[in-house]
Amino acid sequence: MNRVKNMTEGSPARLMVFFAAPLILANFGQQLYMIADAMIVGQGVGVEALASVGATDWSYWLALWVVQALTQGFAIPVSHYFGTGDRKRIRQTVAMAVWLCLIIGILMTVLCLFLARPLLYLLQTPDDIFDGACAYLLTMYGGILIVMAYNMASSILRALGDGKTPLIAITIAAITNVALDLLFVFGFHWGILGAAAATLIAQLLAFFYCFRVLRQMEWIRITRDDWRPRRDILARHCRLGFPLALQHILIAVGGMILQSAINRHGFVFIAGFTATNKIYGLLESSAISLGYAVTTFMAQNYGGGFYSRIRSGLKSAFFIACALSVCVSVFMILAGRPILRLFIDASNASADQTLDIAYHYLFIMSCLLIFLYLLYVFRNTLQGLGNTITSLISGIMEFFARVSAAYYFTGLFGDEAIFFAEPFAWFAAMAILITVCLKTVSRLPEDPPKARLADPR
């Protein structure tokens, strides 16, 4: 089975669009996990239960984003070595990534389970939803190794240019997740815990499918010798993965501080933000997918020495991001309110107020969505070139932007400032990324005379 993709030949725009397209569908399917949970919990258990799930958003994203950042960083060298055609180095790189994921996954699980309850107290989670939020968060934290395994497998596949396998895996998992949600919540009446269990089981299925495909790829048929610890590769993984993880920790901590400000407004306000935060994944899914395509394109061409293609690829990615963001924004502005109704029990006395809060937040984010999409283009370009330190700096900018919006700007402009916290964070991060990215790409040398990609078969 040959699913690897050579991204050093052909139109950069065409390559990135066709690579991103299945990933957009895959990320859309992955968002169905959280959307299905929220819809079924909101309709089947109630607004208070929806608020309980929403109160855990940033606490769970703290772990999830660290996992995604680490695995994405660990996969960057795979694309680089693919660009040089070094199969042995790819196998060793994958093996060392697996060791790191196993060790870090176990440590994260223990730490997160220990910190779950203190985090909810720190975020001033209201007493009437605290127990439900704690139960949901503990269950999701207990499945960190499952999430780590899937994200590492899908990151390796993307690094080799395979965007189709994650789509198939997530499609299978999304269908399973919805079916189990209905069974566990409506059939077995397990409530919030049933929704969490359904999500983890579905993600496990996604990993099994990706793993099956990986085992059939000649590029990563790992031998016993490949499993031997190699300090140089482990060090490179850490240099690329840890700054990205720290970046996302800062982003999540800033979000948790923002969440604490939201939590002070009661469960109706929390439920409104929760409904929109579930759709936030749909707003961001195309940007994430384009970012993956940009990283793989840039990394393969950087490894192969095709620097002129990096410059033309960045221009193509810029225009693709602008077009995608406009399409998503228009759709969400027009269809946002009917979609949000799916999360809210219409018979609840607070339904109309919750819907108004949710749509107001969604409208503001949709109008300023272009900043988020450009952020992914410039950040992922730098990551593909092996620069993850600037991503860390952009995370620091996001942190201060969210904290400022939550506490400083609310004092100046009132509670309305909370609705602008996310777009303000996007803009702050993008400002530093665009400056460094353009300077870095402009300083790349001319293509080496023999830059080429080895036969990927």
C-alpha positions in Angstrom: 0.0 0.0 0.0 1.5 3.3 -1.1 -0.2 6.3 0.5 2.8 8.6 0.8 2.7 11.9 -1.1 5.6 13.7 -2.8 5.0 17.4 -2.2 8.2 18.6 -3.9 6.7 18.4 -7.4 3.7 20.0 -8.9 1.6 23.1 -8.2 2.0 24.2 -4.5 -1.6 25.5 -4.3 -3.0 22.3 -5.9 -0.9 20.1 -3.6 -1.9 21.9 -0.4 -5.6 22.1 -1.4 -5.8 18.4 -2.2 -3.9 17.4 0.9 -5.9 19.7 3.1 -9.3 18.6 1.7 -9.5 15.2 3.3 -8.0 16.6 6.5 -10.7 19.2 6.6 -13.3 16.5 6.4 -11.4 14.5 9.0 -11.2 17.4 11.4 -14.9 18.1 10.8 -15.6 14.5 11.7 -13.4 14.8 14.8 -15.4 17.9 15.9 -18.5 15.7 15.7 -17.1 14.0 18.9 -17.5 17.2 20.9 -20.6 18.4 19.1 -22.4 15.1 19.6 -21.4 15.1 23.3 -22.7 18.6 23.7 -25.9 18.1 21.7 -26.9 14.9 23.4 -25.9 16.1 26.8 -27.7 19.4 26.3 -30.9 17.8 24.9 -30.8 14.6 26.9 -29.6 15.7 30.3 -30.2 19.5 30.4 -28.6 23.0 30.3 -26.9 22.4 33.6 -25.2 19.3 32.3 -24.2 21.2 29.1 -22.7 23.9 31.4 -20.8 21.1 33.3 -19.2 19.9 30.1 -18.4 23.4 29.0 -16.8 24.2 32.4 -14.1 21.6 31.5 -13.3 22.9 28.1 -10.1 24.7 28.8 -9.0 22.2 31.4 -9.3 19.3 28.9 -7.9 21.4 26.0 -4.8 21.9 28.2 -4.0 18.2 28.0 -5.3 17.7 24.4 -3.3 20.6 22.9 -0.1 19.4 24.7 -0.6 16.0 23.1 -1.3 17.4 19.7 1.6 19.8 19.9 4.1 17.1 21.0 3.0 14.7 18.3 3.1 17.3 15.6 6.6 18.4 16.7 7.8 14.8 16.8 6.5 14.3 13.2 8.3 17.2 11.6 11.6 15.3 11.3 9.7 12.5 9.5 8.9 15.0 6.7 12.4 16.3 6.7 13.9 12.8 6.2 11.2 12.0 3.7 12.5 15.0 1.7 16.0 13.5 1.7 14.7 9.9 1.1 16.4 8.5 4.2 14.2 5.5 5.1 16.4 4.3 7.9 16.3 7.7 9.6 12.5 7.8 9.3 12.1 4.4 11.0 14.4 5.5 13.9 12.6 8.8 14.2 9.2 7.1 14.4 10.5 4.6 17.0 11.9 7.3 19.2 8.6 9.2 18.9 6.7 6.2 20.1 9.0 5.8 23.2 8.5 9.5 24.1 4.7 9.3 23.6 4.5 6.3 25.9 6.5 7.9 28.7 4.9 11.3 28.4 1.4 9.9 28.1 1.7 7.9 31.3 3.2 10.9 33.2 0.5 13.3 31.8 -2.3 10.9 32.8 -1.2 10.6 36.4 -0.6 14.4 36.7 -3.9 15.4 35.1 -5.9 13.0 37.2 -4.3 14.5 40.3 -4.9 18.1 39.2 -8.4 17.7 37.8 -10.4 18.7 40.9 -7.9 21.6 41.9 -8.2 23.0 38.4 -12.0 23.2 38.6 -11.8 24.9 42.0 -9.2 27.3 40.6 -11.5 28.2 37.7 -14.3 29.0 40.2 -16.6 26.4 38.7 -20.1 26.9 40.2 -21.2 24.5 42.9 -24.3 23.4 41.0 -22.3 22.0 38.1 -19.0 21.1 39.9 -19.7 17.4 40.4 -20.7 16.8 36.8 -17.7 18.8 35.5 -15.3 16.8 37.7 -16.7 13.4 36.6 -16.4 14.4 32.9 -12.9 15.8 33.2 -11.6 12.8 35.2 -13.0 10.4 32.6 -11.4 12.3 29.7 -8.1 12.6 31.5 -8.1 8.9 32.1 -8.0 8.4 28.3 -5.0 10.5 27.5 -2.9 7.6 26.3 -5.6 6.8 23.8 -5.6 10.4 22.5 -1.8 10.4 22.4 -1.7 7.2 20.4 -4.2 8.4 17.8 -2.5 11.8 17.4 0.9 10.3 17.0 -0.3 7.8 14.4 -2.2 10.5 12.4 0.8 12.9 12.7 3.1 10.4 11.1 0.7 9.7 8.3 0.3 13.4 7.6 4.1 13.9 7.7 4.3 11.3 4.9 1.7 13.1 2.9 -1.2 10.8 3.7 -4.4 12.8 4.4 -6.9 10.1 3.4 -6.3 7.6 6.2 -7.1 10.1 9.1 -10.3 10.9 7.2 -11.4 7.3 7.0 -10.4 6.7 10.6 -12.3 9.7 11.9 -15.4 8.8 9.8 -15.5 5.4 11.4 -14.9 6.9 14.8 -17.5 9.7 14.4 -20.3 7.3 13.5 -19.3 5.1 16.4 -19.2 8.0 18.8 -22.7 9.2 17.9 -24.1 5.7 18.2 -22.5 5.1 21.6 -23.6 8.6 22.8 -27.2 7.8 22.0 -26.8 4.3 23.6 -25.0 5.4 26.8 -26.9 8.6 27.4 -30.5 7.8 26.3 -30.4 4.0 26.5 -28.3 3.4 29.6 -28.9 6.8 31.2 -25.2 7.2 32.1 -25.4 11.0 31.5 -22.1 12.9 31.2 -19.9 9.9 31.9 -21.6 8.1 29.0 -20.7 10.9 26.6 -17.1 10.9 27.8 -16.8 7.1 27.4 -18.2 7.2 23.9 -15.6 9.8 22.8 -12.7 7.7 24.1 -13.9 4.5 22.6 -14.4 6.2 19.3 -10.9 7.6 19.4 -9.5 4.2 20.2 -11.1 2.9 17.0 -9.5 5.7 15.0 -6.1 4.8 16.4 -6.5 1.1 15.5 -7.3 2.0 11.9 -4.4 4.4 11.5 -2.0 1.8 13.1 -3.2 -0.9 10.7 -2.3 1.4 7.7 1.0 2.3 9.2 2.0 -1.3 9.6 1.6 -1.8 5.8 3.9 1.1 4.8 7.3 0.1 3.7 8.8 3.5 4.8 8.2 2.7 8.5 8.7 -1.0 8.8 10.6 -0.7 12.1 13.3 -3.2 12.9 14.5 -4.3 16.4 17.6 -2.1 16.0 15.4 0.9 15.3 14.0 0.7 18.8 17.4 1.3 20.4 17.5 4.7 22.1 19.2 7.4 20.1 20.1 10.5 21.9 20.4 12.7 18.9 16.9 11.9 17.6 15.4 12.1 21.1 17.0 15.5 21.5 15.7 16.8 18.2 12.2 15.6 19.1 12.4 17.5 22.4 13.7 20.6 20.6 10.8 20.6 18.2 8.0 19.2 20.4 8.5 20.8 23.8 8.3 24.5 22.6 5.1 23.7 20.8 3.8 22.0 23.9 4.7 24.9 26.1 3.1 27.3 23.6 -0.2 25.4 23.9 0.1 25.2 27.7 0.3 29.0 27.8 -2.6 29.3 25.4 -4.7 26.9 27.5 -3.7 28.6 30.8 -4.8 31.9 29.3 -8.0 30.3 28.2 -8.5 28.9 31.7 -8.1 32.4 33.2 -10.7 33.6 30.7 -12.9 30.6 31.6 -12.7 31.7 35.3 -14.0 35.1 34.3 -16.9 33.5 32.3 -17.7 31.2 35.2 -18.5 34.2 37.4 -21.5 35.0 35.3 -23.5 31.8 36.1 -24.5 28.7 34.2 -26.6 30.4 31.6 -23.6 32.5 30.4 -21.4 29.4 30.6 -23.9 27.4 28.6 -24.0 30.1 25.9 -20.2 30.1 25.6 -20.1 26.3 25.7 -22.5 26.0 22.7 -20.3 28.4 20.7 -17.1 26.7 21.8 -18.4 23.5 20.3 -18.9 25.2 17.0 -15.5 26.9 17.4 -14.0 23.6 16.4 -15.9 23.9 13.1 -14.6 27.4 12.6 -11.1 26.3 13.2 -11.1 22.9 11.5 -10.3 24.2 8.0 -7.5 26.4 9.5 -6.0 23.4 11.3 -6.2 21.2 8.2 -4.6 23.9 6.0 -1.9 24.3 8.7 -1.1 20.5 8.5 -0.9 20.8 4.7 1.4 23.8 5.0 3.7 22.1 7.6 4.1 18.9 5.4 4.6 20.9 2.2 7.2 23.2 3.8 9.0 20.4 5.7 9.3 18.1 2.7 10.6 20.9 0.5 12.9 22.1 3.2 14.4 18.6 3.6 14.8 18.3 -0.1 16.3 21.8 -0.6 13.5 23.2 -2.7 13.6 26.7 -1.2 12.0 28.5 -4.2 8.9 26.2 -3.7 8.7 27.3 -0.1 8.4 30.9 -1.1 5.8 30.2 -3.8 4.0 27.8 -1.4 3.7 30.6 1.2 2.0 32.9 -1.2 -0.5 30.1 -2.3 -1.2 29.3 1.3 -2.0 33.0 2.1 -4.6 33.2 -0.6 -6.1 29.8 0.3 -6.4 30.9 3.9 -8.2 34.1 3.0 -10.7 32.3 0.7 -11.4 29.6 3.3 -11.9 32.0 6.1 -14.4 34.1 4.1 -16.4 31.0 3.2 -16.5 29.7 6.7 -17.4 33.2 8.1 -20.3 33.7 5.8 -21.7 30.2 6.4 -21.5 30.6 10.2 -23.1 34.1 10.2 -26.0 32.8 8.1 -26.5 29.4 9.7 -25.1 29.9 13.2 -28.3 30.5 15.0 -30.1 27.3 13.8 -27.0 25.3 14.5 -26.7 26.6 18.0 -30.3 25.6 18.7 -29.3 22.0 18.4 -27.3 22.3 21.6 -30.0 23.9 23.7 -33.2 22.4 25.1 -35.9 24.7 23.8 -38.2 23.8 26.7 -35.7 25.2 29.2 -36.6 28.6 30.7 -33.1 30.0 29.9 -33.1 28.7 26.3 -33.6 32.1 24.6 -31.1 33.9 26.7 -28.5 31.1 26.2 -29.0 31.3 22.4 -28.6 35.1 22.3 -25.3 34.9 24.2 -24.1 32.0 22.0 -24.9 33.7 18.7 -23.4 37.0 19.7 -20.1 35.3 20.5 -20.2 33.3 17.3 -21.0 36.4 15.2 -18.0 38.3 16.6 -15.6 35.4 16.0 -16.9 34.8 12.5 -16.3 38.4 11.5 -12.7 38.3 12.6 -11.9 34.7 11.5 -9.3 35.7 8.9 -6.8 36.4 11.7 -7.0 32.8 12.9 -6.5 31.3 9.4 -3.5 33.5 8.7 -2.1 32.6 12.1 -2.1 28.9 11.1 -0.4 29.7 7.7 2.5 31.6 9.2 2.9 29.5 12.3 2.9 26.2 10.4 5.3 27.5 7.8 7.8 28.2 10.5 7.2 24.8 12.1 7.8 23.1 8.8 11.1 24.9 8.6 12.0 23.6 12.1 11.4 26.8 13.9 9.2 26.1 16.9 10.6 28.8 19.2 8.6 31.6 17.4 5.5 29.5 17.9 6.3 29.6 21.7 6.6 33.3 21.5 3.3 33.6 19.8 1.8 31.5 22.5 3.0 34.0 25.1 1.3 36.7 23.1 -1.9 34.8 23.1 -1.7 34.2 26.8 -1.3 37.9 27.6 -4.1 38.8 25.1 -6.6 36.5 26.7 -5.7 37.5 30.3 -5.9 41.2 29.3 -9.3 40.7 27.7 -10.6 38.8 30.7 -9.5 41.2 33.5 -8.2 44.5 32.1 -10.4 45.2 29.2 -13.5 44.1 31.0 -12.8 46.8 33.5 -12.6 49.4 30.7 -15.3 48.2 28.3 -17.5 45.9 30.5 -18.4 42.3 29.9 -18.5 42.8 26.1 -14.7 42.6 26.1 -15.0 38.8 27.0 -16.5 38.2 23.6 -13.5 39.7 21.8 -10.9 37.7 23.9 -10.3 35.0 21.2 -10.0 37.3 18.2 -7.7 39.6 20.1 -5.5 36.6 21.0 -5.5 35.5 17.3 -4.3 39.0 16.2 -1.7 39.2 18.9 -0.1 35.9 17.9 -0.4 36.6 14.1 1.5 39.9 14.5 4.7 38.3 15.7 4.4 35.2 13.4 3.9 37.1 10.2 7.0 39.3 10.9 9.3 36.4 11.7 7.9 34.1 8.9 8.4 36.6 6.1 11.9 37.4 7.2 12.8 33.7 7.5 11.5 32.8 4.1 13.1 35.7 2.4 16.5 34.7 3.8 16.3 31.2 2.5 19.1 30.5 -0.1 18.6 29.5 -3.7 17.9 25.9 -4.5 20.9 23.6 -4.3 21.7 22.3 -7.9 20.9 18.7 -7.0 17.9 19.2 -4.7 15.6 16.3 -5.3 13.3 13.8 -3.5 14.2 10.1 -3.5 11.7 7.8 -5.1 8.9 7.4 -2.4 7.8 4.0 -3.5 
